[in-house]
Each structure stands twice: as C-alpha cells, then as structure tokens.
Amino acid sequence: MSRTRFTRRLPAAALVAGLALAVSACGGEAANTAAPAASASAAQLDPNADLSKQSITISVWDGYTPKDLPERVKEKLKTDLKVTLHATNEEIMAKLTSGTNTGLDVAFVSGQYAQALNEAGLLEPIHPELIPNLTNLYPEAKELSYDKGNVFSVPYTWGTTGICYREDLVKTPPTSWNDLLNPPADAVKKVTMMTTERWLALPAIKALGLSVNTKSDDDLEKVKAKLLEAKPKLLGYDDTTFGDKLKSGEAVMVEAWDGWCPTSEKNIKFVVPKEGSDLWVDTMVVLKSSKNKEAAHAFINYILDPKVHGWAAENILYKVPNKAAMDSMDPKLKAANAPLQMSPSDLLKGESIVDLGEDSTKFTRLATEVAAQQ
C-alpha cells in the first residue's frame, strides 16, 4: 500500500480575500461565522428522482478517491460520474469563482474554502433528507466552526498538525512547538517546517499562545520575529518530502500533517505539542449551479457508506469523520499508524482554521517576508 502524495492545502489567501471583497461589494458580509446561502428549498429536490437521467461531475485531488469510483457509482446509483482533478485548493477556487459555467456538481475543498464559497452564495445547502448516511458521522463532525451543523458542506477527511520525529535520532522526544523552533544543538539544521502560509505560521502562533485565526498585526509581528529567529536553525521548508527526509535521517524533526507522518516506519513517531494545534477538514460541497442536485446528494450519501468512506482511511491514511468506517478498519493498520488512533474528541481540541477574508493577505505577506529574509 503506498501513500499518495497529493498537495491539498496550498495557499489561496489572496484569491479568497478577493472573493470576500466581492461578496462585501454585493452587500454580503465575509464573516467567520458561516451562514447558509440562499438557494432552492428542500421541497424543490425530489428524493425519488430517477438518477439514471442525471449525471454528475466532481473535482477532487488526485489519489483522494478510488480509481474505479465512476464504475462503482454507476453500479450503485445508475448515474454516470465524471472525475476531474485539481492539484490545490487555489486551483479549484479560481475555477469556481471565475464566473464561468464549470459544469461541476460536487467539489472537494478544505473547510475554510467551503466557508468562503458559501459566503459568496455559490453553494447549495445540504439537504439531509437526501443523505441518510449522515448518521454514520461522529457527532463531533457537526461541531466544526466553519460550518456548524453541516449546513453547506459534508466532511470527508480530518486531521491535525504536529511534530513528526525520529525517536532514535533525538535525545529527548519533542513535546513543544519550541522544540521545533529552537531545536537542541544535535538537531540544528535537521529540522523542517512547512511553506504553506497558515501552516508556516502555526508553530510560532501556538508557541506564543495565540489563535491560528488571529488577524492582529501585533500578533503577526511577534509570529514573524519568532519564525525569523528559528530560520537559521532549519534544514529548510518542506510540505511534501519531509517524510523521506526523516526516513533517510537527513531530518530528525519536522512539522507535519498527521496523515503524512510515516509512523508505520520503524522509529518514526508523531506528537501534538502541548500548546495545542489546528483541526483541518476536507469537505464535499454541492455547487448551487449544479443541474443534478439529487444525484450530487446521492453521490455524497454513497461516499458516506462505511465501506466506501473507509477506503480513504485505509489507502491515504487520513482519519475520516465516519464512525462506522473507522470502527470497521483493520486493527493492525490502525495500530501501525498512530495518527489514525486519535479520537474525534482529541481532534476537536485543535483549533479549526477558518477563512479570514481580506485579512488572509496578512498571512501571505508574513510568509513572503519570512521567505525573503536571508
């Protein structure tokens, strides 16, 4: 079983900021509390629609769903499914906000991007009566701050960020973000941090006791100072190959998304630092422009089938917010991958990353200034 290397949370801060400004110009408000966009009521969707007369097109990250998903959907729902791919949140956001007819019915986007799309009025509210498998989700899956109650999105995967490390190559296991920002002498130049804007800032933000969603200029100046202080001690910034660096011994500690920390390898461990971390979520949303909304909801309902949803946990090693799917996982696979053992209550101790609207550009500027500093 190989872990697919797809990039799923690259920055789109400037694009989301522009979207927020556009919403404001139209009389809307880009707030951090998500409100459902106006759209068709539940009565306008037919729960008994003939799905064989509808077809759906989705956009998803490569490797995030089974290769034979179209065949599976056709067999189960009698609906034709076309799968298109996007490499990053930025790419799909640009497409969805272009003002052109994308032909998409369902898109996979991270939570804060779903929030931005909803605030722009581009999403169909979720019709729970058409998705009975929502009952398979953990109760905690309805408590996500960007969309409480799953009003406009359905979570597909979720996780957190922490420190991935070689227990045989560090004298003392890390317990704090400061262990990454100010590593012991034997780990200097053997530590990596992420380049993606919100995650570049995360270790310093949490080490300073701040919110991952801070907009304060004073806070972000303190964060920048701490990141610049740490920079000379780093091996580098890395979002994709840190696992390989750990395996080779080139790195001994790295900032990592939990599902990307190769804990099934000997001597590699994952820890959420004592100061806390984030909660990231990837979601499924139905586009308001979809002409196949019944089939789109049926597709999401199909994905939430435990056997189908469980594929993600078993093949890309990300936790899914589906209790029935996680309960049916191979115990040996779960035992070999510590991040898969985290409970929903532990995950929700992390702070949800939300869309900051035009203030997202502050993180873009922060990342640019840190990268430019010699």
C-alpha positions, -999 to 999 in steps of 0.1 A, spaced: 0 0 0 15 33 -10 7 67 4 -4 90 -24 15 123 -24 -11 149 -34 -9 186 -24 -42 196 -8 -38 227 13 -17 251 -7 -24 288 -1 -52 307 -18 -52 336 6 -52 364 -20 -79 347 -40 -101 341 -10 -95 377 1 -107 390 -33 -137 367 -31 -146 382 3 -143 417 -10 -165 408 -39 -191 395 -15 -190 427 5 -194 448 -26 -226 429 -33 -239 437 1 -228 405 18 -205 401 48 -174 379 49 -176 368 85 -160 339 103 -194 326 113 -208 308 83 -244 313 72 -262 293 45 -265 309 11 -300 314 -3 -309 285 -26 -336 260 -35 -356 247 -6 -357 210 2 -391 207 -14 -377 215 -48 -354 184 -47 -371 151 -55 -360 123 -32 -375 99 -57 -357 113 -88 -346 89 -115 -309 92 -111 -302 73 -143 -314 105 -161 -288 126 -142 -250 126 -145 -225 142 -121 -191 157 -125 -168 161 -95 -135 178 -89 -111 162 -64 -74 158 -55 -56 130 -74 -55 98 -53 -82 110 -29 -108 86 -41 -107 51 -57 -96 49 -93 -127 28 -101 -151 53 -84 -171 60 -117 -177 23 -122 -188 19 -85 -211 48 -87 -227 37 -120 -233 2 -105 -248 16 -72 -266 47 -83 -272 41 -121 -256 76 -126 -227 84 -148 -198 100 -129 -170 121 -144 -140 127 -122 -119 158 -128 -88 167 -108 -74 197 -91 -39 199 -76 -46 226 -50 -74 245 -32 -62 275 -51 -67 259 -84 -103 248 -78 -112 281 -61 -100 300 -91 -122 278 -113 -153 280 -91 -151 318 -87 -143 326 -124 -179 333 -132 -180 307 -160 -200 276 -161 -177 249 -147 -202 220 -152 -192 208 -118 -218 193 -94 -196 184 -64 -162 197 -54 -138 186 -27 -123 216 -9 -109 223 25 -132 237 52 -122 274 51 -126 274 13 -161 258 16 -169 287 40 -157 313 15 -177 297 -13 -208 296 8 -204 333 18 -202 341 -19 -235 323 -25 -220 296 -47 -231 265 -27 -263 246 -24 -273 240 12 -270 203 21 -304 186 21 -300 160 49 -331 141 39 -313 131 8 -282 119 27 -294 94 53 -258 82 57 -251 114 76 -260 94 106 -227 75 101 -207 106 111 -194 112 145 -215 138 165 -183 159 166 -185 163 128 -214 187 133 -193 209 156 -169 223 130 -166 260 135 -165 269 98 -199 251 93 -217 241 124 -244 215 117 -230 207 82 -253 233 66 -234 236 33 -206 210 35 -200 174 44 -167 164 59 -146 138 41 -114 137 60 -100 155 90 -68 157 110 -43 179 128 -7 191 125 22 182 148 58 172 150 69 140 132 103 128 145 129 100 146 129 87 182 162 70 176 179 102 165 167 127 191 180 127 226 147 139 241 113 134 223 97 167 214 67 179 234 65 216 225 65 237 193 95 254 208 114 221 203 109 227 166 115 265 167 146 263 189 159 227 185 187 213 207 222 215 193 222 180 179 191 187 158 201 221 144 199 220 106 180 188 108 145 203 113 120 213 86 88 235 87 61 239 62 59 266 35 21 268 32 11 302 47 -12 292 76 9 262 85 42 281 82 29 304 110 13 276 131 43 266 153 51 302 163 14 311 167 8 282 191 41 286 209 31 322 216 -3 311 229 -22 328 200 -51 318 179 -45 302 145 -71 327 132 -55 358 146 -58 389 125 -39 412 149 -10 430 133 8 430 167 4 392 170 17 386 135 47 408 141 56 386 171 50 355 150 73 368 123 100 376 148 99 340 162 99 325 127 129 345 117 147 336 149 141 299 140 151 301 103 189 298 107 184 266 126 163 248 100 173 224 73 146 241 52 109 244 45 91 214 31 55 205 26 59 172 6 92 153 12 97 157 49 87 120 54 115 109 31 140 132 49 130 115 82 134 80 67 169 89 54 180 106 86 186 139 69 159 153 92 152 143 128 121 165 135 96 180 110 63 199 111 38 175 95 2 169 88 -7 138 108 -16 116 78 17 124 61 39 114 91 50 78 81 45 63 116 43 28 101 81 31 96 104 20 124 114 47 149 91 74 134 66 90 158 41 118 158 31 141 186 7 170 190 27 196 210 14 206 245 5 241 233 -21 226 210 -26 227 173 -51 230 145 -80 210 131 -81 208 94 -110 193 74 -115 184 38 -151 186 27 -176 178 -1 -198 206 -14 -227 208 -39 -225 237 -63 -255 259 -65 -251 259 -103 -255 221 -104 -283 208 -126 -280 174 -110 -285 182 -73 -304 149 -65 -276 129 -80 -250 151 -63 -266 144 -29 -269 107 -37 -232 107 -45 -223 122 -11 -246 97 5 -228 69 -13 -194 82 -2 -206 81 34 -213 44 32 -188 29 57 -172 5 32 -167 34 7 -156 60 31 -133 36 48 -112 34 16 -97 69 24 -86 58 59 -71 26 46 -54 39 15 -44 75 21 -41 70 59 -62 101 68 -88 98 95 -124 100 82 -152 115 104 -173 84 98 -176 63 130 -189 32 112 -160 34 87 -133 39 114 -148 12 136 -145 -13 108 -109 -5 100 -82 -33 101 -70 -31 137 -34 -39 126 -34 -10 101 -47 14 128 -22 1 154 7 7 129 -3 43 123 -6 63 155 -25 93 139 -53 70 129 -59 63 166 -68 99 176 -103 102 188 -127 128 175 -127 145 209 -89 148 208 -91 162 173 -116 188 183 -92 201 209 -74 216 179 -85 250 166 -104 250 133 -88 270 106 -114 294 92 -115 318 62 -102 352 73 -115 371 42 -93 400 32 -72 395 63 -58 363 47 -34 385 29 -17 392 62 -5 356 62 6 359 26 27 389 35 41 371 66 52 341 45 67 363 18 87 383 44 100 352 62 110 335 29 128 367 17 149 371 49 185 358 44 
